[in-house]
Amino acid sequence: MPMEGCRLRLTLTDGSTVERDIADLLMGPMFEAIRKDAVAFRQVTVESGTVVWPNGADLCPDVLIWGGPPPKSSAVPPQSLTLKSPSLVR
């Protein structure tokens, strides 16, 4: 579910709900309209466990839930997370 700004509220398969700020992930030409237009951002849907937009842009579920590859343990995803583009992480 889209929220204010570039935030999404996600309901996971176990029923838990997490919020993610994805502003830094919306890079490149596929995300340009989504990044600049709130109406375009709010057209997000879920298909096969992946968030997608009508223009074909999508985001990896592991990045949305864990901020990268999932841990190998039975860890619980953080309730709230501001995600960073890999190019911005140092």
Stockholm file with secondary structure:
# STOCKHOLM 1.0

chainA/1-90         MPMEGCRLRLTLTDGSTVERDIADLLMGPMFEAIRKDAVAFRQVTVESGTVVWPNGADLCPDVLIWGGPPPKSSAVPPQSLTLKSPSLVR
#=GR chainA/1-90 SS CBCSTTEEEEECTTSCEEEEECGGGCCSGGGHHHHHCHHHHTTCEEETTEEECTTSCEECHHHHHHSSSCCSSCCCCCSEEECCCGGGCC
#=GC SS_cons        CBCSTTEEEEECTTSCEEEEECGGGCCSGGGHHHHHCHHHHTTCEEETTEEECTTSCEECHHHHHHSSSCCSSCCCCCSEEECCCGGGCC
//
